[in-house]
Amino acid sequence: MRTHRDTSATVGDALPSASPGVVSSSYVESHWRLTAVTEGSVTTAIPASIDASLELATDGTVLASDGVNAINGTFKATSEGFDIYGGPTTLAAYGGNDPGVLAAESGMGLLMSGPPPVWTASPDASGAPPIASGAPPIDSEASPVHVTVLAASPELLTLQASGARLAFIRTGPAEEVNATPIPDNSSAPL
């Protein structure tokens, strides 16, 4: 299990309102390292040692890592950025309390999958089991996560999705996005 020193820190205030998206192909086919996640009024720096990253390929493939798990998916360009259709993920558990790791997991999860469903605390008055509010109906196609590209340059990328803002720096060309994807075992019997 990978361990990290707590080198993250609060580095900002509340999210300013999002401006219209910056649509550009300058961020495709690059390896982007996550440097900060802002949720609400808290910005957490993400140390390089956590190795959270994002890669987008010209064929529409996206690969993300929150430093603990890898997440595959696809994306489609929009007028303000792109939509992400999340796919399979590895399922490693992180039991630590490093704020950088926790912020990376939360931010990349919001980017790739959107907000998690909210479960009711207990059965309702009829005795029905708890249900998830905001979860897509069973047998429906999952909705994409709408991503606004707030800034894109050859060195920096700033995205906003699901109420979070994620800042990235380019560390080189895409390395892993064209690798063999994580198998989708969602139809496999349990």
BAMARBA-818712 format. One record per atom (N, C-alpha, C): residue number from 1; atom name; x, y, z. Coordinates in nm, 2 decimals, always signed. Atoms other than C-alpha are relative to their C-alpha. Last residue first. Example, Ala and Ser with C-alpha at 12.3 -4.5 7.8 and 13.67 -1.06 7.14 Angstrom:
<atoms>
- n,atom,u,v,w
- 2,N,-0.09,-0.11,+0.00
- 2,CA,+1.37,-0.11,+0.71
- 2,C,-0.08,+0.11,+0.08
- 1,N,+0.09,-0.12,+0.00
- 1,CA,+1.23,-0.45,+0.78
- 1,C,+0.09,+0.12,+0.00
</atoms>
This chain:
<atoms>
- n,atom,u,v,w
- 190,N,-0.06,-0.01,-0.13
- 190,CA,-2.14,-1.19,-0.89
- 190,C,+0.03,-0.13,+0.06
- 189,N,+0.08,+0.05,-0.12
- 189,CA,-2.21,-1.25,-1.26
- 189,C,+0.08,+0.02,+0.13
- 188,N,-0.05,+0.13,-0.05
- 188,CA,-2.01,-1.04,-1.51
- 188,C,-0.09,-0.04,+0.12
- 187,N,+0.10,+0.09,+0.04
- 187,CA,-2.21,-0.75,-1.68
- 187,C,+0.04,-0.14,+0.05
- 186,N,+0.13,-0.04,-0.06
- 186,CA,-2.01,-0.48,-1.50
- 186,C,-0.11,-0.10,-0.03
- 185,N,+0.06,+0.12,-0.04
- 185,CA,-1.68,-0.65,-1.58
- 185,C,-0.14,+0.02,+0.06
- 184,N,+0.13,-0.03,-0.06
- 184,CA,-1.55,-0.37,-1.78
- 184,C,-0.07,-0.13,+0.03
- 183,N,+0.11,+0.08,+0.05
- 183,CA,-1.18,-0.45,-1.84
- 183,C,-0.13,+0.05,+0.08
- 182,N,+0.04,+0.08,-0.11
- 182,CA,-0.94,-0.16,-1.75
- 182,C,-0.13,-0.08,-0.05
- 181,N,+0.09,-0.06,-0.10
- 181,CA,-0.82,-0.02,-2.08
- 181,C,-0.03,-0.11,+0.11
- 180,N,+0.11,+0.09,-0.01
- 180,CA,-0.51,-0.15,-2.26
- 180,C,-0.09,+0.05,+0.11
- 179,N,-0.03,+0.13,-0.05
- 179,CA,-0.28,+0.15,-2.30
- 179,C,-0.13,-0.09,+0.00
- 178,N,+0.02,+0.10,+0.11
- 178,CA,-0.37,+0.44,-2.53
- 178,C,+0.04,-0.14,+0.05
- 177,N,+0.14,+0.00,+0.05
- 177,CA,-0.43,+0.67,-2.24
- 177,C,-0.02,-0.10,-0.11
- 176,N,+0.08,+0.11,-0.03
- 176,CA,-0.11,+0.57,-2.06
- 176,C,-0.13,-0.01,-0.07
- 175,N,-0.08,+0.12,-0.01
- 175,CA,+0.17,+0.80,-2.17
- 175,C,-0.09,-0.13,+0.01
- 174,N,+0.08,+0.11,-0.06
- 174,CA,+0.00,+1.12,-2.29
- 174,C,+0.09,-0.13,+0.00
- 173,N,+0.10,+0.06,+0.09
- 173,CA,+0.27,+1.37,-2.37
- 173,C,-0.07,-0.11,+0.07
- 172,N,-0.05,+0.07,+0.11
- 172,CA,+0.44,+1.56,-2.09
- 172,C,-0.11,-0.05,-0.09
- 171,N,-0.13,+0.06,-0.03
- 171,CA,+0.40,+1.69,-1.74
- 171,C,+0.06,-0.07,-0.12
- 170,N,-0.05,+0.10,+0.10
- 170,CA,+0.12,+1.94,-1.81
- 170,C,+0.13,-0.05,+0.03
- 169,N,-0.11,-0.05,+0.08
- 169,CA,-0.01,+2.11,-1.50
- 169,C,+0.04,-0.12,-0.10
- 168,N,-0.10,+0.10,+0.05
- 168,CA,-0.36,+2.05,-1.36
- 168,C,+0.12,+0.08,-0.06
- 167,N,-0.11,-0.07,+0.07
- 167,CA,-0.61,+2.25,-1.16
- 167,C,+0.10,-0.11,-0.03
- 166,N,-0.12,+0.07,+0.00
- 166,CA,-0.95,+2.10,-1.06
- 166,C,+0.11,+0.07,-0.08
- 165,N,-0.10,-0.05,+0.10
- 165,CA,-1.26,+2.29,-0.97
- 165,C,+0.13,-0.07,+0.02
- 164,N,-0.14,+0.00,-0.04
- 164,CA,-1.55,+2.11,-0.80
- 164,C,+0.09,+0.07,-0.11
- 163,N,-0.02,-0.09,-0.11
- 163,CA,-1.92,+2.17,-0.82
- 163,C,+0.14,+0.01,+0.05
- 162,N,+0.07,+0.05,-0.12
- 162,CA,-1.99,+1.87,-1.04
- 162,C,+0.03,+0.08,+0.13
- 161,N,+0.10,+0.11,+0.02
- 161,CA,-1.73,+1.97,-1.29
- 161,C,-0.06,-0.03,+0.13
- 160,N,+0.11,+0.00,-0.11
- 160,CA,-1.49,+2.26,-1.33
- 160,C,-0.10,-0.10,-0.04
- 159,N,+0.13,+0.05,+0.03
- 159,CA,-1.16,+2.23,-1.52
- 159,C,-0.10,+0.02,+0.12
- 158,N,+0.09,-0.01,-0.11
- 158,CA,-0.83,+2.42,-1.52
- 158,C,-0.14,-0.04,-0.04
- 157,N,+0.14,+0.03,+0.04
- 157,CA,-0.55,+2.32,-1.75
- 157,C,-0.08,+0.01,+0.13
- 156,N,+0.10,+0.00,-0.11
- 156,CA,-0.20,+2.46,-1.74
- 156,C,-0.13,-0.03,-0.06
- 155,N,-0.05,+0.04,-0.13
- 155,CA,+0.12,+2.42,-1.95
- 155,C,-0.10,-0.03,+0.11
- 154,N,-0.09,+0.12,+0.01
- 154,CA,+0.02,+2.43,-2.32
- 154,C,+0.05,-0.05,+0.14
- 153,N,-0.12,-0.05,+0.07
- 153,CA,-0.27,+2.65,-2.22
- 153,C,+0.09,-0.12,-0.02
- 152,N,-0.09,+0.10,+0.07
- 152,CA,-0.62,+2.58,-2.12
- 152,C,+0.11,+0.07,-0.07
- 151,N,-0.13,-0.05,+0.06
- 151,CA,-0.84,+2.77,-1.88
- 151,C,+0.07,-0.12,-0.06
- 150,N,-0.01,-0.14,-0.04
- 150,CA,-1.20,+2.73,-1.75
- 150,C,+0.12,+0.07,-0.06
- 149,N,-0.15,-0.03,+0.01
- 149,CA,-1.27,+2.41,-1.94
- 149,C,+0.01,+0.15,+0.03
- 148,N,-0.03,-0.13,+0.06
- 148,CA,-1.63,+2.32,-1.83
- 148,C,+0.15,+0.02,+0.01
- 147,N,-0.12,-0.06,-0.04
- 147,CA,-1.70,+1.96,-1.77
- 147,C,+0.02,+0.13,-0.07
- 146,N,-0.03,-0.12,+0.08
- 146,CA,-2.05,+1.81,-1.79
- 146,C,+0.13,+0.07,+0.06
- 145,N,-0.05,-0.11,-0.09
- 145,CA,-2.05,+1.46,-1.63
- 145,C,+0.04,+0.12,-0.09
- 144,N,-0.14,-0.04,-0.01
- 144,CA,-2.24,+1.23,-1.86
- 144,C,+0.02,+0.11,+0.10
- 143,N,-0.01,-0.13,+0.05
- 143,CA,-2.58,+1.07,-1.78
- 143,C,+0.15,+0.04,+0.01
- 142,N,-0.05,-0.10,-0.09
- 142,CA,-2.58,+0.70,-1.73
- 142,C,+0.02,+0.13,-0.07
- 141,N,-0.13,-0.03,+0.03
- 141,CA,-2.80,+0.50,-1.97
- 141,C,+0.05,+0.11,+0.09
- 140,N,-0.01,-0.12,+0.08
- 140,CA,-3.10,+0.37,-1.79
- 140,C,+0.14,+0.03,-0.04
- 139,N,+0.01,+0.02,+0.14
- 139,CA,-3.15,+0.01,-1.68
- 139,C,+0.00,+0.13,-0.09
- 138,N,-0.05,+0.12,+0.05
- 138,CA,-3.21,+0.11,-1.32
- 138,C,-0.03,-0.02,-0.15
- 137,N,+0.08,+0.12,-0.02
- 137,CA,-3.29,+0.47,-1.27
- 137,C,+0.07,-0.12,-0.06
- 136,N,+0.08,+0.02,+0.12
- 136,CA,-3.00,+0.71,-1.24
- 136,C,-0.09,-0.12,+0.02
- 135,N,-0.06,+0.11,+0.08
- 135,CA,-2.89,+0.79,-0.89
- 135,C,-0.09,-0.02,-0.12
- 134,N,-0.09,-0.05,+0.10
- 134,CA,-3.00,+1.14,-0.76
- 134,C,+0.07,-0.11,-0.08
- 133,N,+0.05,-0.12,+0.06
- 133,CA,-3.15,+1.01,-0.44
- 133,C,+0.10,+0.05,-0.10
- 132,N,-0.09,-0.11,+0.03
- 132,CA,-3.04,+0.66,-0.35
- 132,C,-0.07,+0.11,-0.08
- 131,N,-0.02,-0.02,+0.14
- 131,CA,-3.29,+0.44,-0.18
- 131,C,+0.10,+0.11,-0.02
- 130,N,-0.05,-0.13,+0.04
- 130,CA,-3.32,+0.30,+0.17
- 130,C,+0.02,+0.00,-0.15
- 129,N,-0.15,-0.02,-0.03
- 129,CA,-3.53,-0.01,+0.21
- 129,C,+0.04,+0.13,-0.05
- 128,N,-0.08,+0.01,+0.12
- 128,CA,-3.91,+0.01,+0.22
- 128,C,+0.14,+0.02,+0.03
- 127,N,-0.09,+0.11,-0.02
- 127,CA,-4.06,-0.03,+0.57
- 127,C,+0.09,-0.03,-0.12
- 126,N,+0.06,+0.12,+0.04
- 126,CA,-4.37,+0.17,+0.49
- 126,C,+0.09,-0.12,+0.02
- 125,N,+0.11,+0.05,-0.09
- 125,CA,-4.25,+0.45,+0.71
- 125,C,-0.06,-0.13,-0.05
- 124,N,+0.11,-0.10,-0.02
- 124,CA,-3.93,+0.48,+0.51
- 124,C,-0.11,-0.06,+0.09
- 123,N,+0.12,+0.03,+0.07
- 123,CA,-3.63,+0.26,+0.57
- 123,C,-0.10,+0.10,+0.02
- 122,N,+0.06,+0.12,-0.05
- 122,CA,-3.32,+0.43,+0.71
- 122,C,-0.13,-0.03,-0.08
- 121,N,-0.06,+0.06,-0.12
- 121,CA,-3.07,+0.70,+0.64
- 121,C,-0.06,-0.13,+0.05
- 120,N,+0.09,-0.04,-0.11
- 120,CA,-3.17,+0.78,+0.28
- 120,C,+0.06,-0.08,+0.12
- 119,N,+0.08,+0.11,-0.04
- 119,CA,-2.87,+0.74,+0.04
- 119,C,-0.09,+0.05,+0.12
- 118,N,+0.02,-0.02,-0.14
- 118,CA,-2.73,+1.03,-0.15
- 118,C,-0.10,-0.10,+0.05
- 117,N,+0.14,+0.00,-0.05
- 117,CA,-2.59,+0.93,-0.48
- 117,C,-0.01,+0.02,+0.15
- 116,N,+0.05,+0.14,-0.04
- 116,CA,-2.23,+1.02,-0.56
- 116,C,-0.14,+0.01,+0.04
- 115,N,+0.03,+0.02,-0.15
- 115,CA,-2.17,+1.35,-0.74
- 115,C,-0.05,-0.14,+0.03
- 114,N,+0.10,-0.09,-0.06
- 114,CA,-2.03,+1.31,-1.09
- 114,C,-0.02,-0.02,+0.15
- 113,N,+0.13,+0.07,-0.02
- 113,CA,-1.85,+1.01,-1.23
- 113,C,-0.11,+0.09,+0.05
- 112,N,+0.03,+0.12,+0.08
- 112,CA,-1.52,+1.12,-1.38
- 112,C,-0.14,-0.06,+0.01
- 111,N,-0.03,-0.02,+0.14
- 111,CA,-1.48,+1.48,-1.26
- 111,C,-0.05,-0.12,-0.08
- 110,N,+0.10,-0.09,+0.05
- 110,CA,-1.66,+1.42,-0.92
- 110,C,+0.02,+0.03,-0.15
- 109,N,+0.13,+0.07,+0.00
- 109,CA,-1.44,+1.11,-0.86
- 109,C,-0.11,+0.09,-0.06
- 108,N,+0.00,+0.08,+0.12
- 108,CA,-1.13,+1.30,-0.97
- 108,C,-0.13,-0.08,-0.01
- 107,N,+0.00,-0.08,+0.12
- 107,CA,-1.21,+1.57,-0.71
- 107,C,+0.00,-0.08,-0.13
- 106,N,+0.13,-0.07,+0.02
- 106,CA,-1.30,+1.33,-0.43
- 106,C,-0.01,+0.08,-0.13
- 105,N,+0.11,+0.10,+0.02
- 105,CA,-1.01,+1.10,-0.47
- 105,C,-0.13,+0.07,-0.03
- 104,N,-0.02,+0.06,+0.13
- 104,CA,-0.76,+1.39,-0.51
- 104,C,-0.11,-0.10,-0.04
- 103,N,+0.05,-0.10,+0.10
- 103,CA,-0.91,+1.56,-0.21
- 103,C,+0.02,-0.05,-0.14
- 102,N,+0.14,-0.01,-0.01
- 102,CA,-0.87,+1.25,+0.00
- 102,C,-0.06,+0.10,-0.10
- 101,N,+0.06,+0.12,+0.06
- 101,CA,-0.52,+1.19,-0.12
- 101,C,-0.15,+0.01,+0.00
- 100,N,-0.03,+0.00,+0.14
- 100,CA,-0.42,+1.55,-0.04
- 100,C,-0.06,-0.12,-0.08
- 99,N,+0.09,-0.09,+0.07
- 99,CA,-0.59,+1.55,+0.29
- 99,C,+0.02,+0.01,-0.15
- 98,N,-0.08,-0.10,+0.06
- 98,CA,-0.40,+1.24,+0.41
- 98,C,-0.09,+0.09,-0.08
- 97,N,+0.06,-0.13,-0.02
- 97,CA,-0.64,+1.05,+0.63
- 97,C,+0.08,+0.12,-0.06
- 96,N,-0.08,-0.11,-0.07
- 96,CA,-0.57,+0.69,+0.55
- 96,C,-0.08,+0.13,+0.01
- 95,N,+0.05,-0.02,-0.14
- 95,CA,-0.80,+0.40,+0.47
- 95,C,+0.07,+0.10,+0.08
- 94,N,-0.10,-0.09,-0.07
- 94,CA,-0.76,+0.40,+0.09
- 94,C,-0.06,+0.02,+0.14
- 93,N,+0.05,-0.08,-0.11
- 93,CA,-0.94,+0.11,-0.08
- 93,C,+0.12,+0.08,+0.06
- 92,N,-0.09,+0.00,-0.12
- 92,CA,-0.84,-0.02,-0.42
- 92,C,-0.06,+0.09,+0.11
- 91,N,+0.07,-0.01,-0.12
- 91,CA,-1.13,-0.08,-0.66
- 91,C,+0.09,-0.01,+0.12
- 90,N,-0.06,+0.09,-0.09
- 90,CA,-1.00,-0.02,-1.01
- 90,C,-0.07,+0.02,+0.14
- 89,N,-0.11,-0.05,-0.09
- 89,CA,-1.24,+0.17,-1.22
- 89,C,+0.06,-0.12,+0.07
- 88,N,-0.05,+0.09,-0.11
- 88,CA,-1.48,+0.09,-1.51
- 88,C,+0.12,+0.07,+0.08
- 87,N,+0.00,+0.14,+0.02
- 87,CA,-1.64,+0.37,-1.71
- 87,C,+0.05,-0.08,+0.12
- 86,N,-0.09,+0.08,-0.08
- 86,CA,-1.72,+0.73,-1.68
- 86,C,-0.02,-0.15,-0.03
- 85,N,+0.08,+0.12,-0.03
- 85,CA,-1.89,+0.92,-1.96
- 85,C,+0.09,-0.10,+0.07
- 84,N,-0.07,+0.12,-0.03
- 84,CA,-1.72,+1.26,-1.96
- 84,C,-0.11,-0.11,+0.03
- 83,N,+0.08,+0.08,-0.09
- 83,CA,-1.88,+1.56,-2.13
- 83,C,+0.08,-0.13,+0.02
- 82,N,+0.03,+0.13,+0.04
- 82,CA,-1.64,+1.82,-2.28
- 82,C,-0.09,-0.07,+0.10
- 81,N,-0.10,+0.09,-0.05
- 81,CA,-1.55,+2.18,-2.27
- 81,C,-0.02,-0.13,-0.06
- 80,N,-0.07,-0.05,-0.12
- 80,CA,-1.79,+2.47,-2.31
- 80,C,+0.12,-0.08,+0.05
- 79,N,-0.03,-0.14,+0.02
- 79,CA,-1.93,+2.41,-2.66
- 79,C,+0.08,+0.07,+0.12
- 78,N,+0.12,-0.08,-0.01
- 78,CA,-1.91,+2.04,-2.61
- 78,C,+0.04,+0.14,-0.03
- 77,N,-0.01,-0.15,-0.01
- 77,CA,-1.64,+1.78,-2.69
- 77,C,-0.14,+0.06,+0.00
- 76,N,+0.04,-0.07,+0.12
- 76,CA,-1.71,+1.42,-2.62
- 76,C,+0.00,+0.15,+0.02
- 75,N,+0.04,-0.13,+0.00
- 75,CA,-1.54,+1.20,-2.36
- 75,C,-0.04,+0.05,-0.13
- 74,N,-0.01,-0.07,+0.13
- 74,CA,-1.48,+0.84,-2.28
- 74,C,-0.05,+0.14,+0.02
- 73,N,+0.13,-0.06,+0.05
- 73,CA,-1.41,+0.65,-1.97
- 73,C,+0.02,+0.05,-0.14
- 72,N,+0.02,-0.01,+0.15
- 72,CA,-1.15,+0.47,-1.77
- 72,C,-0.13,+0.07,-0.03
- 71,N,+0.13,+0.00,+0.05
- 71,CA,-1.07,+0.52,-1.40
- 71,C,+0.00,+0.02,-0.15
- 70,N,+0.01,-0.05,+0.14
- 70,CA,-0.75,+0.43,-1.22
- 70,C,-0.14,-0.01,-0.04
- 69,N,+0.07,+0.08,+0.10
- 69,CA,-0.75,+0.40,-0.84
- 69,C,+0.01,+0.07,-0.14
- 68,N,+0.03,+0.13,-0.06
- 68,CA,-0.52,+0.52,-0.55
- 68,C,-0.07,-0.09,-0.11
- 67,N,-0.11,+0.04,-0.08
- 67,CA,-0.35,+0.83,-0.69
- 67,C,-0.02,-0.13,+0.07
- 66,N,+0.01,-0.08,-0.12
- 66,CA,-0.68,+0.97,-0.82
- 66,C,+0.12,-0.02,+0.09
- 65,N,-0.04,+0.06,-0.12
- 65,CA,-0.60,+0.84,-1.17
- 65,C,-0.01,+0.09,+0.12
- 64,N,-0.03,-0.09,-0.11
- 64,CA,-0.77,+0.93,-1.49
- 64,C,+0.05,-0.09,+0.12
- 63,N,-0.06,+0.08,-0.11
- 63,CA,-0.79,+0.78,-1.83
- 63,C,+0.03,+0.09,+0.11
- 62,N,-0.05,-0.07,-0.11
- 62,CA,-1.01,+0.93,-2.11
- 62,C,+0.05,-0.10,+0.11
- 61,N,-0.02,+0.08,-0.12
- 61,CA,-1.08,+0.78,-2.45
- 61,C,+0.06,+0.10,+0.11
- 60,N,+0.10,-0.02,-0.09
- 60,CA,-1.23,+1.01,-2.72
- 60,C,+0.01,-0.08,+0.13
- 59,N,+0.10,+0.09,+0.03
- 59,CA,-1.01,+0.89,-3.01
- 59,C,-0.12,+0.01,+0.10
- 58,N,+0.07,-0.05,+0.12
- 58,CA,-0.80,+1.21,-2.98
- 58,C,-0.12,-0.10,-0.04
- 57,N,-0.05,+0.04,+0.13
- 57,CA,-0.70,+1.09,-2.63
- 57,C,-0.08,+0.05,-0.11
- 56,N,+0.11,+0.00,+0.09
- 56,CA,-0.75,+1.26,-2.29
- 56,C,+0.06,-0.04,-0.14
- 55,N,-0.04,+0.00,+0.14
- 55,CA,-0.52,+1.20,-2.00
- 55,C,-0.12,-0.02,-0.09
- 54,N,+0.10,+0.01,+0.10
- 54,CA,-0.57,+1.29,-1.64
- 54,C,+0.06,+0.00,-0.13
- 53,N,-0.03,-0.05,+0.14
- 53,CA,-0.35,+1.26,-1.33
- 53,C,-0.13,-0.02,-0.09
- 52,N,+0.13,+0.00,+0.06
- 52,CA,-0.32,+1.19,-0.96
- 52,C,+0.01,+0.07,-0.13
- 51,N,+0.01,+0.05,+0.14
- 51,CA,+0.04,+1.10,-0.88
- 51,C,-0.14,-0.01,-0.05
- 50,N,+0.12,+0.07,+0.01
- 50,CA,+0.02,+1.14,-0.50
- 50,C,-0.03,-0.06,-0.14
- 49,N,-0.02,+0.13,-0.04
- 49,CA,+0.39,+1.23,-0.49
- 49,C,-0.13,-0.08,+0.00
- 48,N,-0.03,+0.08,+0.11
- 48,CA,+0.32,+1.54,-0.70
- 48,C,+0.01,-0.15,+0.04
- 47,N,-0.14,+0.01,+0.02
- 47,CA,+0.15,+1.70,-0.40
- 47,C,+0.03,-0.10,-0.12
- 46,N,-0.02,+0.14,+0.01
- 46,CA,-0.22,+1.79,-0.43
- 46,C,+0.15,-0.02,-0.04
- 45,N,-0.11,+0.03,+0.09
- 45,CA,-0.29,+2.13,-0.29
- 45,C,+0.02,-0.15,-0.01
- 44,N,-0.11,+0.08,-0.06
- 44,CA,-0.63,+2.16,-0.12
- 44,C,+0.10,-0.03,-0.11
- 43,N,-0.09,+0.05,+0.10
- 43,CA,-0.87,+2.44,-0.19
- 43,C,+0.11,-0.08,+0.06
- 42,N,-0.13,+0.06,-0.04
- 42,CA,-1.16,+2.49,+0.05
- 42,C,+0.08,-0.05,-0.12
- 41,N,-0.09,-0.11,-0.03
- 41,CA,-1.45,+2.73,+0.00
- 41,C,+0.14,-0.06,+0.04
- 40,N,+0.05,-0.10,-0.09
- 40,CA,-1.68,+2.48,-0.17
- 40,C,+0.10,+0.11,+0.02
- 39,N,+0.14,+0.04,-0.02
- 39,CA,-1.47,+2.21,-0.33
- 39,C,-0.05,+0.10,+0.10
- 38,N,+0.09,-0.09,-0.08
- 38,CA,-1.14,+2.32,-0.48
- 38,C,-0.14,-0.05,+0.01
- 37,N,+0.15,+0.03,+0.01
- 37,CA,-0.89,+2.06,-0.59
- 37,C,-0.06,+0.10,+0.09
- 36,N,+0.09,-0.06,-0.10
- 36,CA,-0.52,+2.14,-0.66
- 36,C,-0.14,-0.04,-0.03
- 35,N,-0.07,-0.08,-0.10
- 35,CA,-0.22,+2.01,-0.85
- 35,C,-0.08,+0.06,+0.11
- 34,N,+0.08,-0.07,-0.09
- 34,CA,-0.35,+1.72,-1.06
- 34,C,+0.08,+0.08,+0.10
- 33,N,-0.01,+0.03,-0.15
- 33,CA,-0.09,+1.61,-1.31
- 33,C,-0.09,+0.09,+0.08
- 32,N,+0.02,-0.11,-0.09
- 32,CA,-0.19,+1.63,-1.68
- 32,C,+0.00,-0.05,+0.14
- 31,N,+0.01,+0.06,-0.14
- 31,CA,-0.04,+1.39,-1.94
- 31,C,-0.02,+0.12,+0.09
- 30,N,-0.10,-0.04,-0.10
- 30,CA,-0.11,+1.53,-2.29
- 30,C,-0.03,-0.07,+0.13
- 29,N,-0.12,+0.08,+0.03
- 29,CA,-0.29,+1.38,-2.60
- 29,C,+0.12,+0.05,+0.10
- 28,N,+0.01,+0.14,+0.04
- 28,CA,-0.57,+1.64,-2.57
- 28,C,+0.14,-0.05,-0.03
- 27,N,-0.01,+0.09,-0.12
- 27,CA,-0.52,+1.96,-2.37
- 27,C,-0.01,-0.15,-0.04
- 26,N,-0.13,+0.00,-0.06
- 26,CA,-0.44,+2.18,-2.67
- 26,C,+0.02,-0.09,+0.12
- 25,N,-0.06,+0.14,+0.00
- 25,CA,-0.75,+2.06,-2.85
- 25,C,+0.14,+0.00,+0.06
- 24,N,-0.13,+0.00,+0.07
- 24,CA,-0.93,+2.38,-2.74
- 24,C,+0.05,-0.15,-0.01
- 23,N,+0.00,+0.12,+0.08
- 23,CA,-1.27,+2.48,-2.60
- 23,C,+0.13,+0.00,-0.09
- 22,N,-0.11,-0.02,+0.10
- 22,CA,-1.24,+2.74,-2.33
- 22,C,+0.01,-0.13,-0.07
- 21,N,-0.10,+0.10,+0.02
- 21,CA,-1.57,+2.73,-2.14
- 21,C,+0.10,+0.04,-0.10
- 20,N,+0.02,+0.09,+0.11
- 20,CA,-1.77,+3.03,-2.04
- 20,C,+0.12,-0.08,-0.03
- 19,N,+0.02,-0.08,+0.12
- 19,CA,-1.69,+3.17,-1.70
- 19,C,-0.02,-0.10,-0.11
- 18,N,-0.06,+0.05,+0.12
- 18,CA,-1.75,+2.97,-1.38
- 18,C,-0.02,+0.09,-0.12
- 17,N,+0.10,+0.06,+0.10
- 17,CA,-1.84,+3.16,-1.07
- 17,C,+0.08,-0.04,-0.13
- 16,N,+0.07,-0.11,+0.07
- 16,CA,-1.56,+3.21,-0.82
- 16,C,-0.09,-0.07,-0.10
- 15,N,-0.01,+0.00,+0.15
- 15,CA,-1.49,+2.90,-0.61
- 15,C,-0.07,+0.13,-0.05
- 14,N,+0.12,+0.05,+0.07
- 14,CA,-1.45,+2.98,-0.24
- 14,C,+0.02,+0.01,-0.15
- 13,N,+0.13,-0.02,-0.05
- 13,CA,-1.10,+3.04,-0.09
- 13,C,-0.11,-0.06,-0.09
- 12,N,+0.09,-0.09,+0.07
- 12,CA,-0.75,+2.92,-0.15
- 12,C,-0.14,+0.02,+0.07
- 11,N,-0.07,-0.10,+0.07
- 11,CA,-0.44,+2.72,-0.05
- 11,C,-0.10,+0.10,-0.07
- 10,N,+0.11,-0.09,+0.05
- 10,CA,-0.55,+2.48,+0.22
- 10,C,+0.07,+0.12,-0.07
- 9,N,+0.04,-0.11,-0.09
- 9,CA,-0.25,+2.25,+0.26
- 9,C,-0.12,+0.08,-0.07
- 8,N,+0.11,-0.08,+0.06
- 8,CA,-0.12,+1.92,+0.13
- 8,C,-0.03,+0.12,+0.10
- 7,N,-0.06,-0.13,+0.05
- 7,CA,+0.22,+1.79,+0.24
- 7,C,-0.10,+0.09,-0.06
- 6,N,+0.10,-0.10,+0.02
- 6,CA,+0.09,+1.50,+0.45
- 6,C,+0.07,+0.13,-0.03
- 5,N,-0.02,-0.10,-0.10
- 5,CA,+0.35,+1.23,+0.38
- 5,C,-0.11,+0.11,-0.02
- 4,N,-0.04,-0.14,+0.04
- 4,CA,+0.21,+0.97,+0.15
- 4,C,+0.02,+0.08,+0.13
- 3,N,+0.03,-0.10,-0.10
- 3,CA,+0.17,+0.59,+0.18
- 3,C,+0.06,+0.13,-0.04
- 2,N,-0.07,-0.12,+0.01
- 2,CA,+0.13,+0.34,-0.10
- 2,C,-0.03,+0.10,+0.12
- 1,N,+0.08,-0.12,+0.00
- 1,CA,+0.00,+0.00,+0.00
- 1,C,+0.09,+0.12,+0.00
</atoms>
